[in-house]
Amino acid sequence: MRTHSGGDLAVLTIIDACVPADQAHRLKRLRLEHPEVEIVKRAPWEALVPEPDGERIVVRWELGDLLDRLDELFTVVPGDGSVTG
């Protein structure tokens, strides 16, 4: 998993500019609640979710769909650092 250094802040700002206005609050909330999850827009949206034995990659074309899936994953095992959904 990559960590975000000061230099990555500009990259995140550009990525956030691609966020549909109706999803910006959800994306911000998820980033605050799960800072270990890296969410980027390449062609589709991608989330890299750390797990005890590696990481899970979630890919969706629409940000809302990606956030829906991440919400599902994080409600499966609340309070636990692992994602098992």
C-alpha positions in Angstrom: 0.0 0.0 0.0 1.3 3.4 -0.8 1.1 6.2 1.7 0.4 9.8 0.7 3.3 12.2 1.1 3.1 15.9 0.7 3.9 15.6 -3.1 0.8 13.4 -3.6 -1.5 16.1 -2.4 -1.5 17.8 -5.8 -2.4 14.4 -7.4 -5.3 14.0 -5.0 -6.5 17.5 -5.7 -6.6 16.8 -9.5 -8.4 13.5 -8.9 -10.9 15.2 -6.7 -11.6 17.7 -9.5 -13.0 14.6 -11.4 -15.5 13.8 -8.7 -19.1 14.4 -9.6 -20.5 17.1 -7.3 -23.2 14.8 -5.8 -20.5 12.3 -4.7 -17.9 14.7 -3.3 -19.2 14.5 0.3 -19.4 10.7 0.2 -15.8 10.4 -1.1 -14.6 12.8 1.6 -16.4 10.9 4.3 -15.0 7.6 3.2 -11.4 9.0 3.0 -11.8 10.4 6.6 -13.2 7.1 8.0 -10.8 4.8 6.1 -7.5 6.7 5.4 -5.9 3.3 4.6 -7.9 3.0 1.4 -6.5 4.6 -1.7 -9.1 5.8 -4.2 -8.0 6.9 -7.6 -9.5 7.6 -11.0 -7.5 6.0 -13.8 -10.0 5.1 -16.5 -12.5 3.5 -14.1 -12.4 4.4 -10.4 -10.2 2.1 -8.4 -9.9 1.5 -4.6 -7.0 -0.3 -3.1 -8.2 -1.8 0.2 -5.6 -3.3 2.6 -6.4 -6.7 4.0 -4.5 -8.9 6.4 -3.2 -11.1 3.6 -2.6 -8.4 0.9 -5.0 -6.0 -0.6 -8.3 -6.0 -2.5 -8.8 -3.9 -5.6 -12.3 -2.7 -6.3 -13.0 -1.2 -9.8 -16.1 0.6 -10.9 -16.8 2.9 -13.8 -19.0 5.2 -11.7 -17.8 6.7 -8.5 -21.2 6.2 -6.8 -21.0 2.5 -7.6 -17.5 2.3 -6.2 -18.6 4.1 -3.0 -21.6 1.8 -2.7 -19.4 -1.3 -2.9 -16.9 0.1 -0.4 -19.8 0.9 2.0 -20.9 -2.7 1.7 -17.4 -4.0 2.4 -16.9 -1.8 5.5 -20.3 -2.7 7.0 -19.7 -6.4 6.7 -17.2 -6.4 9.6 -17.7 -3.1 11.5 -14.8 -2.0 13.7 -12.5 -4.7 12.3 -9.6 -3.6 10.2 -10.2 -6.4 7.7 -12.6 -6.5 4.8 -14.2 -9.8 4.2 -17.3 -9.1 2.1 
